[in-house]
Amino acid sequence: MASSEKEYFSIDYEIRWRKGQKNLYLRIRSDGSVLVTAPRHLSRSRVEAFVEEKSAWLSRRLGEHRIHARPEPGHYFDGCRLWYLGESHPVARVPSSRDSIRFDGDSFTFHCRDEANFSKVLNRFYLQRARLFIAPKVDEWADRMKLFPKDIRFRRYRSRWGCCSAEDSLSFNTALIRYDPSLIDYVIVHELAHIRYKNHSPDFWRLVEQFVPDWKTLRKRLM
């Protein structure tokens, strides 16, 4: 699998050539980076023309991303803030013999031996909070929808918020914990609906709309 970088109107995007893929796809990842996946037989000029054709859509979606995204700092710095359940909170650093992040409802405290561990510790914090907050909500929605997953898992994804396996196991991106509860509910309903429909057919979206009537608006906000 080869990949390359191309700059387009001051926007960097990555191209990945995939064997067996039939169509071109353009995606904005949750971190704001842009990915184009293309069939291997297509020329680079055809891929670049495709991005140009989508330039208006891409500019609009990147603008929405800047408004709605809940970014995660890659490292600790004075004045940095963290998102939790749709709200931004300040982070204070406290020297400690053990690395951890704690949240008191208003602010975060980064207890650390080495600031370089910030990202690792933050990922662990989000995983713990996702299990505590999202897992019970999955159970609640499963009862309401009468669709029950085989298993619930949490992991870091770069370009998806959740997935439903062929065996009806659900996986959720731990980064969801940065977003509003209403957006988390939408993702949960979306993945539970895949237990019944393993596609995005009209029937699938009707089922989602039955439980989340404003799913179109929420989907646009979930960057």
C-alpha positions in Angstrom: 0.0 0.0 0.0 1.6 3.2 -1.2 0.8 6.7 0.0 2.0 10.2 -0.9 1.3 13.8 0.1 -0.1 16.5 -2.2 -0.7 20.1 -1.3 -3.8 21.7 -2.8 -4.7 25.3 -2.1 -2.6 25.2 1.1 -4.4 22.0 2.2 -2.4 18.9 2.6 -4.0 15.6 1.8 -2.8 12.0 1.8 -3.4 9.6 -1.1 -3.6 5.9 -0.4 -3.7 3.5 -3.4 -5.7 0.4 -2.7 -5.8 -2.8 -4.7 -9.3 -4.0 -5.4 -11.0 -0.6 -4.6 -13.4 0.5 -7.4 -14.1 4.1 -6.6 -12.4 7.3 -5.3 -13.2 8.4 -1.7 -12.4 11.6 0.1 -12.5 11.7 3.9 -11.7 14.2 6.6 -10.3 12.4 9.6 -11.3 13.3 13.2 -7.9 15.1 13.6 -8.6 17.3 10.6 -6.3 15.6 8.2 -7.6 14.8 4.7 -7.4 11.3 3.2 -8.1 10.2 -0.4 -8.2 6.5 -1.2 -8.0 5.5 -4.8 -7.9 2.4 -7.0 -4.4 1.5 -7.9 -5.1 1.6 -11.6 -6.0 5.3 -11.5 -3.4 8.0 -12.5 -2.3 10.6 -10.1 -3.7 13.3 -12.4 -7.2 11.7 -12.1 -6.9 11.7 -8.3 -5.9 15.4 -8.3 -8.8 16.2 -10.6 -11.1 14.4 -8.2 -9.9 16.6 -5.3 -10.3 19.7 -7.4 -13.9 18.7 -8.2 -14.6 18.3 -4.5 -12.8 21.5 -3.5 -16.0 23.4 -2.5 -17.2 20.5 -0.4 -13.8 20.1 1.1 -13.5 23.7 2.1 -16.9 23.8 3.6 -16.3 20.6 5.6 -12.9 21.8 6.9 -14.6 25.0 8.0 -17.2 23.0 9.9 -14.4 21.0 11.4 -12.8 24.1 12.8 -16.1 25.0 14.5 -17.2 21.6 15.8 -14.0 19.6 16.3 -12.9 18.9 19.9 -9.1 18.7 19.4 -6.7 16.9 21.6 -3.3 18.5 22.4 -0.5 16.3 21.4 1.6 17.4 24.3 1.2 19.4 27.5 1.9 23.1 27.5 1.0 26.0 29.9 -2.5 27.1 29.1 -3.6 24.0 27.3 -7.2 22.8 27.6 -8.9 19.5 27.3 -12.4 18.7 26.0 -14.7 16.5 28.0 -18.4 15.8 27.1 -18.5 18.8 24.9 -16.9 21.4 27.2 -13.4 22.7 27.3 -11.5 22.8 30.7 -8.0 24.1 31.7 -5.2 21.7 32.7 -2.8 22.3 35.5 0.4 20.3 35.9 1.5 19.0 39.3 4.8 17.1 39.8 4.2 13.6 41.1 5.9 10.2 41.4 3.1 8.7 39.2 1.5 9.8 36.0 -2.2 10.4 35.9 -4.9 12.8 34.9 -7.8 13.7 37.2 -10.9 15.7 36.5 -12.9 17.5 39.3 -15.8 18.7 37.1 -14.3 22.1 36.4 -10.6 21.5 35.6 -8.0 18.8 34.9 -4.9 18.1 36.9 -2.0 16.4 35.1 0.1 14.6 37.8 3.3 13.6 36.2 7.0 12.6 36.5 7.6 13.4 32.8 5.6 15.8 30.6 6.5 13.6 27.6 4.0 11.0 28.9 1.1 13.4 28.6 -0.5 11.9 25.4 -0.2 8.4 26.7 -1.7 9.3 30.1 -4.5 11.3 28.4 -5.4 8.3 26.1 -5.6 6.1 29.2 -7.9 8.7 30.9 -10.2 8.9 27.9 -10.4 5.1 27.8 -11.4 4.9 31.4 -14.0 7.6 31.1 -15.4 6.1 27.9 -15.9 2.8 29.7 -17.6 4.5 32.6 -19.8 6.9 30.6 -20.5 5.3 27.2 -20.9 1.6 28.1 -23.9 2.2 30.3 -25.5 4.4 27.6 -25.1 1.6 25.1 -27.0 -0.7 27.5 -29.8 1.9 27.8 -30.1 2.4 24.1 -29.9 -1.4 23.5 -32.9 -1.8 25.8 -34.9 0.9 24.0 -34.1 -0.3 20.5 -34.3 -4.0 21.4 -31.0 -4.6 19.6 -28.3 -6.1 21.8 -24.6 -6.2 21.0 -22.5 -9.3 21.5 -19.7 -7.2 23.0 -18.7 -3.6 23.6 -15.1 -2.5 23.1 -13.3 0.8 23.1 -10.2 1.8 21.1 -8.5 4.7 19.4 -9.6 5.2 15.8 -8.2 7.9 13.5 -11.1 8.0 11.0 -14.2 6.4 12.5 -16.3 6.9 15.6 -17.5 3.4 15.9 -18.1 0.1 14.1 -20.3 -3.0 14.3 -18.8 -6.3 13.3 -20.5 -9.1 11.4 -20.9 -10.8 14.8 -22.6 -7.8 16.3 -19.7 -6.7 18.5 -19.6 -2.9 18.8 -16.4 -0.8 19.0 -16.3 2.9 19.9 -13.6 5.5 19.5 -12.4 6.6 23.0 -12.2 10.2 21.5 -16.0 10.3 21.6 -15.8 11.2 25.3 -14.6 14.7 24.2 -18.0 15.3 22.5 -21.4 16.4 23.6 -23.6 13.6 25.1 -26.1 14.1 22.2 -23.4 13.3 19.7 -22.4 10.2 21.7 -26.0 9.1 21.7 -26.2 9.4 17.9 -23.1 7.3 17.4 -24.5 4.6 19.8 -27.8 4.5 18.0 -26.0 4.4 14.6 -23.9 1.4 15.6 -26.8 -0.4 17.3 -28.8 0.0 14.1 -26.1 -1.9 12.2 -27.0 -5.0 14.2 -30.2 -5.1 12.2 -28.9 -3.5 9.0 -25.3 -4.1 7.9 -25.4 -1.2 5.5 -26.5 2.4 5.1 -29.8 1.6 3.3 -32.9 3.8 3.6 -34.2 1.3 6.1 -31.1 1.8 8.2 -31.5 5.6 8.3 -35.2 5.3 9.0 -34.4 3.2 12.1 -31.8 5.7 13.2 -34.3 8.6 12.7 -36.9 6.7 14.8 -34.6 7.2 17.8 -32.6 10.2 16.9 -34.8 12.5 14.7 -32.1 15.2 14.3 -29.4 12.7 13.3 -28.5 14.8 10.1 -27.7 17.8 12.2 -25.7 15.8 14.7 -23.8 14.0 12.0 -22.5 17.3 10.6 -21.4 18.4 14.0 -19.5 15.2 14.7 -16.1 15.9 13.2 
